[in-house]
């Protein structure tokens, strides 16, 4: 509950009412309003029984509003605070989708232009989360989708290695090119670009 020094965002509503209005806003795709309400519960009623569900809904609301950085932060916080929660697979899944979606458009546009310098850090993190869900939550409703995303990203990483190798070949940097192709054979033997690499 709020202290006497704090001013509630919704002074005439209980935590339950704030939560219910937040879920209604979420269902109505009013993501900004949903975010405001779930943030209020997190800030003003952290010990309330609805606080944890608010945090899960907040992850989703940020994601749907395309506030991917906020979704990633909220999901990471949930995973750290509640690693045994029955919905933790969802937190991993939405974090992976947020990492994936905030960069996939940029990746596809830039990929061909600057192969050697492209940073795949966030895509690697997305892959790790998708793979984690697919491997550790096999009964999850998100397992099949996670497996598909992980498979796609592995193929994308292998294509990246191949294209960087080709880039090095075109610059007559054969040792660097060979190292990239060897990496495909070693790290990505089950991908669609394997035949091209060998």
C-alpha positions as CSV (number, residue, x, y, z in Angstrom):
1,X,0.0,0.0,0.0
2,X,1.0,3.6,-0.4
3,X,2.4,5.6,2.5
4,X,0.9,8.9,3.7
5,X,3.8,10.7,2.0
6,X,3.1,9.3,-1.4
7,X,0.5,10.5,-3.9
8,X,-1.4,7.7,-5.6
9,X,-1.8,7.8,-9.4
10,X,-5.3,6.5,-8.9
11,X,-6.3,7.8,-5.4
12,X,-10.0,6.7,-5.7
13,X,-9.2,3.1,-6.8
14,X,-8.0,0.0,-5.0
15,X,-5.1,-2.1,-6.3
16,X,-7.7,-4.5,-7.7
17,X,-9.6,-1.8,-9.5
18,X,-6.4,-0.4,-11.0
19,X,-5.5,-4.0,-12.1
20,X,-8.9,-4.7,-13.6
21,X,-8.9,-1.4,-15.5
22,X,-5.4,-2.2,-16.7
23,X,-6.4,-5.6,-18.0
24,X,-9.5,-4.0,-19.7
25,X,-7.2,-1.5,-21.3
26,X,-4.9,-4.3,-22.4
27,X,-7.7,-6.2,-24.0
28,X,-8.9,-3.1,-25.7
29,X,-5.4,-2.5,-27.1
30,X,-5.0,0.8,-25.1
31,X,-1.5,-0.1,-24.3
32,X,-0.4,3.3,-23.0
33,X,-3.2,3.3,-20.5
34,X,-2.5,-0.4,-19.5
35,X,1.2,0.5,-19.0
36,X,0.3,3.4,-16.8
37,X,-1.9,1.3,-14.6
38,X,0.4,-1.7,-14.3
39,X,3.3,0.7,-13.5
40,X,1.2,2.2,-10.8
41,X,0.6,-1.1,-9.2
42,X,4.3,-2.0,-9.4
43,X,5.2,1.4,-7.8
44,X,2.4,1.8,-5.2
45,X,1.4,-1.8,-4.4
46,X,4.5,-4.0,-4.8
47,X,3.3,-6.5,-2.2
48,X,-0.3,-6.7,-3.5
49,X,-1.4,-10.2,-4.7
50,X,-2.0,-8.6,-8.2
51,X,1.5,-7.1,-8.4
52,X,3.1,-10.2,-10.1
53,X,0.4,-10.5,-12.7
54,X,0.7,-6.8,-13.3
55,X,4.4,-7.3,-14.0
56,X,3.6,-10.0,-16.6
57,X,1.0,-7.8,-18.2
58,X,3.4,-4.9,-18.3
59,X,5.9,-7.0,-20.2
60,X,3.3,-7.7,-22.8
61,X,1.9,-4.1,-22.9
62,X,5.4,-2.7,-23.5
63,X,6.0,-5.3,-26.3
64,X,2.7,-4.5,-28.0
65,X,3.4,-0.8,-27.9
66,X,6.8,-1.6,-29.5
67,X,8.6,-0.2,-26.4
68,X,11.0,-3.1,-26.8
69,X,13.7,-1.9,-24.4
70,X,11.2,-1.5,-21.6
71,X,9.7,-4.9,-22.4
72,X,13.2,-6.4,-22.2
73,X,13.9,-4.7,-18.9
74,X,10.6,-5.7,-17.4
75,X,11.0,-9.4,-18.6
76,X,14.5,-9.5,-17.2
77,X,13.3,-8.2,-13.8
78,X,10.5,-10.8,-13.7
79,X,12.9,-13.6,-14.6
80,X,15.3,-12.5,-11.8
81,X,12.7,-12.0,-9.2
82,X,10.5,-15.0,-9.9
83,X,12.6,-17.7,-11.6
84,X,10.2,-20.5,-10.4
85,X,7.0,-18.7,-11.4
86,X,4.8,-20.8,-13.7
87,X,4.8,-17.9,-16.2
88,X,8.5,-17.4,-16.4
89,X,8.6,-19.2,-19.8
90,X,6.4,-16.3,-21.1
91,X,8.8,-13.7,-19.8
92,X,11.7,-15.4,-21.6
93,X,9.6,-15.7,-24.8
94,X,8.5,-12.1,-24.8
95,X,12.0,-10.9,-24.0
96,X,13.3,-13.0,-27.0
97,X,10.6,-11.5,-29.3
98,X,11.5,-8.0,-28.1
99,X,15.2,-8.5,-28.8
100,X,14.3,-10.1,-32.2
101,X,11.8,-7.5,-33.3
102,X,13.7,-4.4,-32.3
103,X,16.6,-5.3,-34.6
104,X,15.3,-7.6,-37.3
105,X,14.2,-4.8,-39.7
106,X,17.5,-3.0,-39.2
107,X,19.4,-6.3,-39.6
108,X,17.8,-7.2,-42.9
109,X,18.5,-3.7,-44.3
110,X,22.1,-3.5,-43.1
111,X,23.1,-7.1,-43.4
112,X,24.3,-6.9,-47.0
113,X,26.0,-3.6,-46.6
114,X,28.3,-4.0,-43.7
115,X,28.8,-7.7,-43.2
116,X,32.1,-7.7,-41.3
117,X,31.1,-5.0,-38.8
118,X,27.5,-6.2,-38.0
119,X,26.9,-6.6,-34.3
120,X,24.7,-9.7,-33.6
121,X,24.7,-9.4,-29.8
122,X,21.0,-8.8,-29.4
123,X,20.1,-11.5,-32.0
124,X,22.3,-13.9,-30.1
125,X,20.5,-13.1,-26.9
126,X,17.2,-13.6,-28.6
127,X,18.4,-17.0,-29.9
128,X,19.5,-18.0,-26.4
129,X,16.1,-17.1,-24.9
130,X,14.2,-18.9,-27.7
131,X,16.4,-21.9,-27.3
132,X,16.0,-21.9,-23.6
133,X,12.2,-21.9,-23.8
134,X,12.3,-24.7,-26.5
135,X,14.7,-26.8,-24.4
136,X,13.6,-26.2,-20.8
137,X,9.9,-25.7,-21.2
138,X,8.9,-28.4,-23.7
139,X,5.3,-28.4,-22.5
140,X,5.0,-24.7,-22.9
141,X,2.6,-23.2,-25.4
142,X,5.5,-21.1,-26.5
143,X,7.9,-24.0,-27.1
144,X,7.1,-24.7,-30.7
145,X,7.3,-21.1,-31.7
146,X,10.5,-20.7,-29.8
147,X,12.0,-23.7,-31.6
148,X,11.1,-22.2,-35.0
149,X,12.6,-18.8,-34.1
150,X,15.8,-20.5,-32.8
151,X,16.1,-22.6,-36.0
152,X,15.6,-19.5,-38.2
153,X,18.2,-17.5,-36.2
154,X,20.8,-20.4,-36.3
155,X,20.4,-20.4,-40.1
156,X,20.8,-16.6,-40.1
157,X,24.0,-16.8,-38.1
158,X,25.4,-19.4,-40.5
159,X,24.4,-17.2,-43.5
160,X,26.2,-14.3,-41.8
161,X,29.3,-16.3,-41.3
162,X,29.2,-17.5,-45.0
163,X,28.7,-14.0,-46.3
164,X,31.5,-12.6,-44.2
165,X,33.7,-15.4,-45.4
166,X,32.8,-14.5,-49.0
167,X,33.5,-10.9,-48.2
168,X,37.0,-11.8,-47.0
169,X,37.5,-14.0,-50.1
170,X,36.7,-11.0,-52.3
171,X,39.4,-9.0,-50.4
172,X,41.9,-12.0,-50.8
173,X,42.0,-12.4,-47.0
174,X,41.9,-16.2,-47.4
175,X,43.0,-17.1,-43.9
176,X,40.1,-15.0,-42.4
177,X,37.7,-16.5,-45.0
178,X,38.8,-20.0,-44.1
179,X,38.3,-19.4,-40.4
180,X,34.7,-18.2,-41.1
181,X,33.9,-21.2,-43.2
182,X,35.5,-23.6,-40.6
183,X,33.2,-22.0,-38.0
184,X,30.1,-22.9,-40.0
185,X,31.3,-26.5,-40.2
186,X,32.0,-26.6,-36.5
187,X,29.2,-24.5,-35.1
188,X,26.4,-24.8,-37.6
189,X,26.6,-28.2,-39.2
190,X,22.8,-28.6,-39.2
191,X,22.0,-25.4,-41.1
192,X,20.8,-24.8,-44.6
193,X,24.1,-23.1,-45.7
194,X,26.3,-26.1,-44.7
195,X,26.6,-27.3,-48.3
196,X,27.7,-23.9,-49.6
197,X,30.3,-23.6,-46.9
198,X,32.0,-26.9,-47.8
